[in-house]
Amino acid sequence: MPTPNPAAMEFLLNRRSRPAKTLTTPVPTRDQLAPILTAAARSPDHGKLEPWRFIVLEAGAMARLAEMAAQRGLALGLEQTKIDKVIAQFRDAKLAVVVVACPVQSEKVPAIEQAYSAGAVCLAMLNAALASGWGANWLSGWASHDRTFVEAGLGLNPSETVAGLIHIGTESSAPPERPRPDVGKITTWVGA
């Protein structure tokens, strides 16, 4: 018979991301962030390839990226509302961790499984931040998929992509609960 961990299960059943726009200072120090990064790095990783890495963006980097997003959005001819949303995502944040998917050549582990692992790292980091008492949110946006932005702004190489930006800070207001999936409607049981 398995040994349950009721506190962990209660956390998972009630976890809730905090909107990035509601996060403020203080943000985790490097020492406070270290166990969150460590927990994220314990994600499933078929083949032990570590097909991901972290870039911690502090306030100065966020301001630089906000300005770059403004310039890049105009160069791409995007709608101003789309540009403004990404500008605010960087400008208003004080700390975010970029989870970079960096696939490794492997005959045994397909690239898609490595991408799934990077996604698992994002969720693990989000949950570790929340479990540590911080507010956290997993975001992306057009800039995180724009090659010029990620290569010039974040230093990614051509084979790397952004799996997510995990914003972490102090929650300024609790979000309302939102509707959750009806598990009965999305589950199929196969007995034979």
NUMI-917654 format. One record per atom (N, C-alpha, C, O): x, y, z; residue in one letter. Coordinates in pm, whole numbers, plus 32768, in hexadecimal, padded with zeros to 4 digits. Layout:
BEGIN
XYZA;...
REM end
This chain:
BEGIN
80537F8A8000M;800080008000M;8059807D8000M;80B68085804FM;803D80DF7FA9P;809081587FA5P;807E81AD8023P;801681A88065P;80E481FC8041T;80DD825980B1T;80B882E28079T;810883208033T;803F83138096P;80168393805DP;805C840B809FP;808D8402810FP;805D84778056N;808F84F78089N;801B8559807FN;801185A2801DN;7FC2855B80E2P;7F4985AD80DAP;7F64864180C5P;7F198684807DP;7FCE86778102A;7FEA870680F1A;800F87268061A;7FE2878B802AA;806186D08023A;808686E67F97A;800C86DB7F3CA;7FFA872C7EE0A;7FB786787F56M;7F4086667F03M;7EE086DC7F14M;7EA5870A7EB2M;7ED0870B7F8EE;7E7A87807FA8E;7EAE87FA7F5CE;7E6088447F20E;7F32880E7F5DF;7F6E887C7F13F;7F4F886F7E7EF;7F2488D07E3FF;7F6587F97E45L;7F4F87E67DB6L;7EBD87F67D8FL;7E9F882A7D24L;7E6387CA7DE4L;7DD487D57DC5L;7DA188657DCEL;7D3988867D96L;7DEC88BA7E14N;7DBF89447E29N;7E1E89AD7DF2N;7E078A257E05N;7E8989827DAFR;7EEB89E37D7DR;7EAA8A437D19R;7E4B8A1D7CD3R;7EDB8ABC7D14R;7EA38B207CB9R;7F118B807C93R;7F4E8BBE7CEAR;7F2B8B8D7C12S;7F8C8BF17BE3S;7F5B8C7B7C0BS;7EE38C937C19S;7FB98CD47C1ER;7F988D5F7C40R;7FB58DB57BC6R;80248DAE7B90R;7F568E067B99P;7F718E597B22P;7FF18EAB7B34P;80078EE97B9CP;80458EAA7ACEA;80C68EF07AD6A;80B48F837AF7A;81078FBD7B3DA;80488FC07AC6K;803590507AE0K;8015906D7B72K;801890E17B9BK;7FF690077BC1T;7FDC901C7C50T;805790017CA6T;8052900F7D20T;80C68FDA7C68L;813F8FBC7CB4L;819390397CC8L;81A2908A7C6CL;81C990477D3FT;821790BD7D60T;829290937DB1T;82B0901C7DBCT;82D790F47DE9T;834A90D87E3FT;831990BC7ECCT;82AC90E77EF0T;836790777F1BP;83E990407EF8P;83DE8FC57E9FP;83768F847E98P;844B8FA97E5BV;84578F307E0AV;84BE8ED77E4FV;85088F067EA5V;84C58E587E2CP;85278E017E6DP;85B68E317E57P;85DA8E617DEBP;86068E227EBFT;86968E3A7EB2T;86D28DC27E68T;868D8D607E4ET;874F8DCB7E47R;87908D5A7E05R;878B8CDE7E5DR;87758C6F7E2CR;879F8CF07EDFD;87998C7E7F3BD;870D8C447F43D;86FD8BCA7F4ED;86A78C9A7F40Q;861D8C6A7F46Q;85F28C2A7EC2Q;859E8BD07EC1Q;862C8C577E54L;860A8C207DD2L;864E8B997DB9L;861A8B477D6CL;86BF8B817DF8A;870C8B067DDFA;86BA8A877DF4A;86C08A2F7D9EA;866F8A777E62P;862289FA7E70P;85B089EE7E0BP;8587897F7DE9P;857D8A5E7DDDI;85138A5B7D76I;854E8A287CF3I;851189D57CB0I;85C48A597CCFL;86078A297C56L;862D89967C64L;862289497C05L;865A89707CDAT;868088E57CF4T;860888897CE6T;8612881E7CAAT;859688B27D1DA;851B88617D11A;84F388537C7EA;84CC87E77C52A;84FD88C07C33A;84D988BC7BA5A;8533885C7B58A;850688157AFEA;85B2885A7B7CA;861388057B36A;860187707B55A;8645871C7B1AA;85A787507BB2R;858A86C37BD2R;8517868E7B7CR;84E186247B9AR;84F286D67B16S;848586AE7ABDS;84AB86327A6CS;852186147A5CS;844685EA7A38P;8464857779E3P;84BF859F796FP;84A88603792BP;8525854F795AD;858A856C78F5D;85BC84E878BCD;862484B478E4D;856F84B2785FH;859184307821H;861C843777E5H;8639848D7792H;867183DF780EG;86FA83DA77DAG;875C84317827G;87D284347807G;872B8479788DK;878284D278DDK;87CF85337884K;884785477896K;878B856E7824L;87CB85C777C3L;87D1865877F1L;882086A677BCL;877E867E7852E;87728709787DE;875E87647803E;87B087BC77E8E;86F0874F77B9P;86DA879F7740P;86988825775DP;863E88507715P;86C6886777C6W;869388E877EFW;86FB892D7847W;875488EE787FW;86EC89AF7850R;874389FF78A8R;86F38A7878D5R;86868A9178A3R;87298AC37935F;86E28B34796FF;872D8BB67957F;87A88BBA795AF;86E08C21793FI;87158CA9793CI;86C28CF879A0I;86498D06798EI;87008D2C7A09V;86B88D7A7A6DV;86C08E0D7A44V;872C8E477A3BV;864C8E477A2DL;86438ED47A04L;86208F297A7DL;85B48F1B7AB7L;867C8F817AA2E;86628FDC7B10E;862E90617AD8E;862290707A5FE;861090C07B30A;85CB913C7B09A;860E91867A95A;85C891B27A39A;869191947A97G;86D691DC7A2BG;86C5919879A4G;86B091DA793FG;86CD911479A3A;86B990C97927A;862A90D778F6A;861190E1787EA;85CB90D87954M;853E90E5792EM;8526916B78E9M;84DE91727885M;856291D7791EA;8551925B78E0A;858C925C7853A;8550929377F6A;860192207842R;8641921977BER;85EB91CB775CR;85DD91F376E8R;85B2915C778AL;855E910A7732L;84DA914F7710L;84A4913A76A4L;84A7919F776AA;842C91EC774DA;8446924D76D9A;83F49259767EA;84B7929176DEE;84DB92ED7674E;84F192A375F0E;84C692D07586E;8534923275F8M;854B91E37580M;84C891B07545M;84B891AC74CBM;846A9189759BA;83E7915B756BA;839E91CA7522A;835B91B174BEA;83A992457554A;836992B77512A;83A192C87485A;835692D67424A;842592C8747AQ;846692DA73F8Q;84499265739AQ;842D92797324Q;845191ED73CFR;843D9176737AR;83AD916A734CR;8393914572D9R;834F918873A4G;82C29183737FG;82A291E2730EG;825791BF72B3G;82DB925B7313L;82C692BC72A7L;8305928A7226L;82CA929571BBL;837D92537230A;83C2921F71B9A;837391AE7178A;8376919E70FDA;832D915F71C9L;82DD90F07194L;8253911E7163L;820A90D17125L;8231919C717EG;81B091D07153G;813A919971A3G;80CB918E7170G;815291767220L;80E8913E7274L;808691AA72A2L;80A7922172A5L;8010917F72C6E;7FAD91DA72FFE;7FE492137381E;802691CC73CDE;7FC89292739BQ;7FFE92D47412Q;7FD0928F7492Q;801C928974F3Q;7F5692597495T;7F279215750ET;7F7B9198752BT;7F98917A759FT;7FA2914F74C3K;7FF990DA74D6K;808391047508K;80BC90C47560K;80B7917074CFI;813A91A374F9I;813491CF758AI;818A91AB75DAI;80CD921D75ADD;80C192527635D;80B691E3769DD;80EB91F1770BD;80729177767BK;8063910876DAK;80EB90CB76FDK;810790AF7772K;813F90B77698V;81C3907C76B2V;821F90E276F6V;826E90BE774DV;8215916176CFI;826391C87713I;824491C577A8I;829F91C477FBI;81C391C477CAA;819A91C47857A;81CB9146789FA;81F2914C7913A;81C890D57858Q;81F690577895Q;8285906478C7Q;82A690317932Q;82DA90A8787BF;836590BB78A4F;8375913578FEF;83B7912D7965F;833991A578D9R;834B92227923R;831C921979B4R;835D924D7A0ER;82AC91D679CAD;827091D37A4FD;82A691647AA8D;828A91627B20D;82F191097A70A;832590987ABDA;83AC90BA7AFCA;83F9910A7AC6A;83C5907D7B6EK;844490927BB3K;849E90177BADK;851690217BC7K;84638FA37B8AL;84B28F287B80L;84658EC37B2DL;83ED8EB07B40L;84AA8E837AD2A;84718E137A86A;84E28DB47A64A;85558DDD7A53A;84C08D357A5CV;85218CD07A33V;84F68C9E79AAV;84868C6D7999V;854F8CAA794AV;85368C7478C6V;85628BE278C7V;85D48BC278E7V;85058B8B78A4V;85288AFE7892V;85438AED77FEV;84EA8AFA77AAV;85C08AD077DFV;85EC8AC37755V;85EF8A2F7731V;863189DF7773V;85A78A0C76C7A;85AD89837693A;8625897C7637A;862D89C375D3A;86838925765AC;86FC8916760AC;870E888275EAC;875288397633C;86D18856757BP;86D387C97559P;876187947544P;87BC87DA7516P;876F87157567V;87EF86D1755CV;87E0866374F2V;877A861D74EFV;88448654749BQ;884085E87438Q;883D85627482Q;8894854774D5Q;87DA85107463S;87CF849074A5S;8786842E744AS;871E844E7411S;87BE83B7743DE;877B834F73EFE;87088312743CE;86AB82DC7401E;870D831974C2K;86A982D87515K;86368334753FK;85C783057553K;865183B6754CV;85EB84117581V;85C584777515V;861484D074F6V;854D846A74DBP;852384C77472P;851A855674A6P;8505856E751DP;852885B4744CA;852286427470A;849F866574B5A;849E86B87510A;84308627748BI;83AF864674C8I;83AD8622755CI;8372866B75ACI;83ED85B37582E;83F4858D760FE;844985EF765EE;842D860B76D2E;84B08623761FQ;85048687765FQ;84B6870A7673Q;84C6874E76D8Q;8462872C7613A;840D87A37620A;83A987907691A;838F87ED76DEA;83708717769BY;831486FB770AY;835B870B7790Y;8320873D77F0Y;83D886E07796S;842586ED7811S;843587817837S;842B87A478ADS;844F87D677D5A;845C886677F1A;83D8889E7825A;83D788F3787EA;8368886F77EDG;82E688997820G;82D0886A78AFG;829788B37900G;82FD87F078CDA;82F287BD7955A;8344881179B5A;831A88287A27A;83B788407989V;840B889779DBV;83C0891979FBV;83C589497A6CV;837B89507998C;832F89CC79AFC;82C689B77A1CC;82BC8A077A79C;8279894B7A11L;821289317A76L;824F89157AFEL;821C89447B64L;82BC88C97B01A;82FC88AC7B81A;8330892C7BC2A;8324893D7C3CA;836989877B72M;839A8A057BA9M;83278A597BDDM;83318A947C49M;82BB8A607B91L;82468AAA7BBBL;82128A747C41L;81FA8AC17C9EL;820289F07C49N;81D089B47CC4N;823189C57D38N;820689DA7DA9N;82B389BA7D1FA;831689CD7D89A;83128A5B7DBFA;831F8A717E38A;83018ABC7D66A;82F78B487D93A;827A8B5B7DE8A;827F8B9A7E52A;82098B267DB9L;818D8B317E05L;81998AEA7E8CL;816D8B1F7EF2L;81D38A737E8DA;81E38A287F09A;82418A6E7F6AA;823A8A587FE3A;82998AC37F36S;82F58B107F89S;82B68B907FBES;82F58BDB8008S;82388BA87F98G;81F18C1D7FCAG;81F28C967F6EG;81B78CFC7F90G;82328C8B7EFDW;82368CF97E9DW;81BD8CF27E41W;817F8C887E35W;819D8D607E01G;813E8D5E7D93G;818E8D3E7D16G;82028D657D0BG;81518CF87CB8A;819B8CD47C3FA;813B8CBF7BCBA;80C68C9B7BDFA;816E8CD67B51N;811F8CC77AD8N;817A8C9D7A67N;81EB8CCC7A5CN;81488C427A13W;81918C10799EW;815A8C587925W;80E58C477903W;81AD8CA878E3L;81838CF6786EL;81DC8CD777F6L;82478C9B7801L;81AC8D047783S;81FD8D03770AS;81E28D8676C2S;82058DF076F6S;81A58D83764DG;818A8DFD7601G;81DC8DFF7581G;823A8DB17572G;81B78E577526W;81F58E5974A3W;828D8E6B74A9W;82D68E2F745BW;82BC8EBD7507A;834C8ED8750DA;839C8E5A752EA;840C8E4974FFA;83628E02757ES;83AA8D8975A5S;83B68D257532S;83FF8CC2753CS;836F8D4074C3H;83768CE8744EH;83B88D2D73D6H;83C68CF2736BH;83E18DAA73EAD;84218DF6737ED;84B88DDC7383D;84F98DFB73E7D;84EF8DA57317R;857C8D7F7317R;85D88DF67333R;86378DEA7381R;85BC8E6872F6T;86118EDD730CT;86108F05739ET;86798F2173D8T;859A8F0873DAF;858D8F307466F;85D88ECF74C1F;86258EFA7517F;85C28E4D74B1V;85FE8DED750EV;86958DDF74FAV;86DE8DC6755AV;86C28DEE747FE;87528DE27468E;879B8E617494E;88028E5874D7E;87688ED67470A;87AA8F547497A;878F8F787529A;87E88FA8756FA;87158F617557G;86F08F8B75DDG;87168F2A764BG;87368F5376BAG;87118EA8762CL;87298E437693L;87A78DF1767AL;87D18DA476D1L;87E28E007604G;885C8DB775E6G;88478D2675C0G;88A38CD575CBG;87CE8D037593L;87B48C79756AL;87FC8C5B74E8L;88108CB47495L;88248BDF74D6N;885F8BB87457N;87EF8B8873FBN;87808B71742BN;88098B77737AP;879F8B56731BP;87518AD67338P;86DF8AC9730AP;878B8A797381S;874389FC739CS;86EF8A03741DS;86A789A5743DS;86F98A707465E;86B28A7D74E4E;86308ACC74D5E;86238B21747DE;85D08AAE752BT;85508AF7752FT;852C8B1475C0T;85648AD9761DT;84CE8B6F75D0V;849C8B8F7656V;84258B337672V;83C18B36762AV;84308AE376DAA;83C08A8F7704A;835F8AE07758A;82E68AC57758A;83928B4277A0G;833B8B9677F1G;838A8BF97843G;84018BE7785CG;83458C62786BL;837C8CC478C9L;832C8CB4794AL;82B38CC7794BL;83718C9179B5I;832F8C7D7A35I;83478CFB7A88I;83B48D137ABAI;82DD8D4B7A94H;82E38DC67AE3H;82CC8DA17B75H;82708D577B95H;83218DD67BCDI;831A8DB67C5BI;83258E377CACI;837B8E8A7C92I;82CE8E457D0DG;82D28EBA7D64G;82708EAC7DD6G;823E8E3F7DF3G;82568F1C7E16T;81F88F1F7E85T;816D8F3E7E4ET;815C8F9D7E01T;810D8EF07E76E;80848F017E47E;80478F7D7E88E;804A8F8C7F02E;80118FD77E34S;7FD390517E6AS;7F3C90427E7BS;7EFF908C7EC8S;7F008FE47E35S;7E708FCA7E45S;7E548F3B7E19S;7E8D8F097DB9S;7DF98EFC7E62A;7DD78E717E43A;7D7B8E6C7DCAA;7D198EB77DC4A;7D988E157D6AP;7D418E0B7CF5P;7CC38DBE7D18P;7CC48D697D72P;7C568DDB7CD2P;7BDD8D8B7CE9P;7BF28CFE7CB1P;7C418CE97C55P;7BAB8CA07CEBE;7BB18C187CB6E;7B738C187C2AE;7B1C8C697C0CE;7BA18BBE7BD7R;7B6B8BB67B50R;7B338B2B7B39R;7B568ACE7B82R;7ADE8B1C7AD5P;7AA78A967ABAP;7B178A347A98P;7B798A577A56P;7B0789BA7AC5R;7B6989507AABR;7B2988E67A52R;7AAF88DA7A4DR;7B7B88987A0CP;7B45883079B4P;7AF387C97A03P;7B1187AA7A76P;7A8E879679C1D;7A41872779F7D;7A8E86A979D2D;7A8D867E795ED;7AD2866E7A33V;7B2A85FC7A19V;7ADC858879DCV;7B12853E7989V;7A5F85777A02G;7A0E850B79CAG;79FA851A7933G;79EF84B678ECG;79F585977903K;79E085AE7874K;7A5F859E7821K;7A58858977A8K;7AD185A87861I;7B4F85A17814I;7B9B8520782CI;7C0D85127800I;7B5D84C17872T;7BA184447894T;7B5D83CD7852T;7AE383BF7859T;7BAB83797814T;7B7B82FC77DCT;7BC0828A7826T;7C3B82897832T;7B72822B7857W;7BA981B8789DW;7BAA8142783BW;7B44812477FCW;7C1D8100782EV;7C2A808E77D5V;7C5280157828V;7CBF80117861V;7BF97FB37830G;7C137F3D7884G;7C537ECA783BG;7C937E757879G;7C437EC477B9A;7C7C7E52776FA;7CA07E7E76E2A;7CD27E2D7694A;
REM end
